[in-house]
Amino acid sequence: MDFNAIFPLNWKVDRHNPNSLVLVILIYLAACAALKIVEILLGWVPIIGIIIGALCWIVGFYCALGIITAVILYCKKD
């Protein structure tokens, strides 16, 4: 299975450059934080709150898997 097709941001991870790994992790965390801010602002609306809460869970899970695969790609031997 090609994880680069699922997580295209992980193509930027260079095994010899730790800053590339940190940058990718920060982008994933920023995406989660931005959606969490939207959830805080609109979470009080009954139906929209449920939809945004589910979306936050899905995006959070995707970002967690993206971070894990980025670390695996960084630690992978040539």
C-alpha positions in Angstrom: 0.0 0.0 0.0 1.4 3.4 -1.0 1.0 5.7 2.0 2.3 8.6 0.0 -0.9 8.6 -2.0 -3.0 8.8 1.2 -0.6 11.3 3.0 0.9 13.5 0.3 2.4 15.9 2.8 4.8 13.1 3.9 6.6 13.3 0.6 8.4 16.3 2.0 10.1 14.3 4.8 13.8 13.9 4.1 15.6 11.3 6.1 18.7 13.4 6.4 16.9 16.6 7.4 15.2 16.6 10.8 13.7 20.0 10.1 11.5 18.5 7.3 10.0 16.1 9.8 9.3 18.9 12.3 7.7 21.0 9.6 5.4 18.2 8.5 4.4 17.5 12.1 3.7 21.2 12.7 1.5 21.4 9.6 -0.6 18.4 10.8 -0.9 20.0 14.3 -1.9 23.3 12.8 -4.6 21.7 10.8 -6.0 20.0 13.9 -5.8 23.3 15.9 -7.5 25.3 13.2 -10.4 22.8 13.1 -10.6 22.7 16.8 -11.0 26.5 16.9 -13.9 26.2 14.4 -15.4 23.6 16.6 -15.2 25.9 19.6 -16.8 28.7 17.7 -19.6 26.8 16.1 -19.9 23.8 18.4 -22.8 25.3 20.2 -25.1 25.1 17.2 -27.0 21.8 17.6 -26.6 20.1 14.1 -23.5 22.0 13.0 -21.8 21.1 16.3 -22.4 17.4 15.7 -21.1 17.6 12.2 -18.0 19.6 13.1 -17.4 17.3 16.1 -17.4 14.3 13.8 -15.2 16.1 11.3 -12.7 17.0 14.1 -12.5 13.4 15.1 -11.9 12.3 11.5 -9.3 15.0 10.8 -7.6 14.3 14.1 -7.3 10.6 13.3 -6.0 11.4 9.9 -3.4 13.8 11.3 -2.3 11.3 13.9 -1.8 8.6 11.3 0.0 11.2 9.1 2.4 12.0 11.9 3.0 8.4 12.6 3.8 7.6 9.0 6.0 10.7 8.7 8.1 9.5 11.7 8.3 6.0 10.2 9.4 7.4 6.8 12.0 9.5 8.6 13.4 6.5 10.6 13.2 4.1 7.6 16.5 2.8 6.4 17.5 3.4 2.8 
